[in-house]
Amino acid sequence: KNYPPGPKWLPIVGSALEINKIRKKTKYLYKSYKELSKLYSKDGHLLGLKVGKDRIVMVNTVEANKEMLYNEDIDGRPKGIFYQTRTWGERKGVLLTDGELWKEQRRFLIKHLKEFGFGRKGMSEISSSEAGHMVDDVLEILNNNESAVVPMHNFFATYILNTLWTMMAGIRYKPSDPRMVLLQTILFELFSAIDMVGCLFSHFPFLSILAPKTSGYTEFVRIHQRIWQFLRDEIAAHKSRFDPNKEDKDFMDVYLRVLREHGEVNTYSEGQLVATCLDMFMAGTETTNKSMSFCFSYLVREQGVQKKAQEEIDRVVGKDRMPCLDDRPNMPYNEAVVHECIRHFMGRTFGVPHRALRDTTLVGYNIPKDTMVVSNFPNILMDEELFPEPYSFNPDRFIVNGKLCLPDYFFPFGLSKHRCMGDVLAKCNIFMLTTTLLQKFSLLPAPGEPLPSLEHVDGATASAAPFNALVVCRTIK
Ligand code: HEM
């Protein structure tokens, strides 16, 4: 009763058939939800759905999102096969957990990551060092030539992972490392095959037994097994060289010391360590990397925007040193590029689902316990009234009187207690990698190839369609 408006529910499938029908027409899930909202939701705030066993409420407007994100009754994370298969059937980690475990482990993670630079000056040094490695790698690809065609798909992924992994595990990888290439390929496959709200086997769990292959269950488990193995190998390496008398070098050392000294007590366990690493690996790299894939697909198309960003870099930084985070206040245009690329990414990606912990209400509608409640970021970030010509890449929309100005309806990292843990790192990396690359090189359309497509790859996190760019050395006057 008084559940948010939406399509009719049929037995077993709920509203899945109608969503599917519209998705075939619109291609993208966020566009399907927009159409359904137009059809069913008079006030536009919420769209109420049921897909298989899951009750899902899409939260469309700024007002409803603010109410939802500050409502403690909707502070849970979903339960069920999809969320728990990632962590061996248990609820572990920091991304998809709630209650005491989430509170304690999130606090512990942030506190100790700070010791290794997270959110502090050390982080900009790590990011700057990765930007330097990136330039060296591009020069190697150019091999003394003026230009080269470079696949931009996943180009930034390893540098982004390295900034996080330096703090988590004290290591960095080369983008050519076969383990990295494999991990990035399977992660891309995984995120394209699922939606933020689940997939076939999560809405219809019996399919994981009756049709494990067709429902995506087998592939989901296979990909996770690979990632678990990668993480477990690194933890094993840390264990084998652990010396209690030496200072901890990274988060894994800190966590292993706690386990050695106190055993697996309260919410601390080796499984929790693996799950936290898994969460950071997925939440920390996919998001930033895909934001950057949108950024450069537009910068190749929009040479005017690229030139404007380069003019500011040349004026403020010059050519004799690399950009650094302290330049940010003097570089509002490049700062605005960072926010515009995040807008394009989250403008096609839903928030991490919340769960109603008890029966509650939202903008006057009833939300029963255990309903999945999801921020429909695309509805806000691609709204023509809030962001005119939303599909154009226009950093100037965030500049007022020559200064960066972010409206209060721009909150792509969420709000309140579950707010993204990595927003500072993400913005730092996007700024450092973008400005450092544009200082040294221009990116042009690859000769003989179409411009980067405006279509994107749908999935749990959206990505620009793969594209190549002609990377050309710049000579700065
Ligand atoms: C452009 C980059 C990123 C965007 C747009 C983004 C966005 C988000 C959003 C919308 C949420 C959900 C907030 C909510 O549920 O209310 C979230 C949660 C989270 N993000 Fe990010 N994120 C980004 C980068 C990162 C990075 C770099 C890290 C890791 C350092 C990270 C770690 C997390 C974690 C752990 C959570 C769960 C927080 C919790 O439930 O307590 N994210 N992020």
Boltz pocket constraint, residues with backbone or C-beta under 6 A from the ligand:
constraints:
  - pocket:
      binder: B
      contacts: [[A, 69], [A, 94], [A, 95], [A, 96], [A, 97], [A, 106], [A, 164], [A, 279], [A, 280], [A, 283], [A, 284], [A, 285], [A, 287], [A, 288], [A, 291], [A, 342], [A, 346], [A, 350], [A, 351], [A, 352], [A, 353], [A, 354], [A, 411], [A, 412], [A, 413], [A, 414], [A, 415], [A, 417], [A, 418], [A, 419], [A, 420], [A, 421], [A, 422], [A, 423], [A, 425], [A, 426]]
      max_distance: 6.0
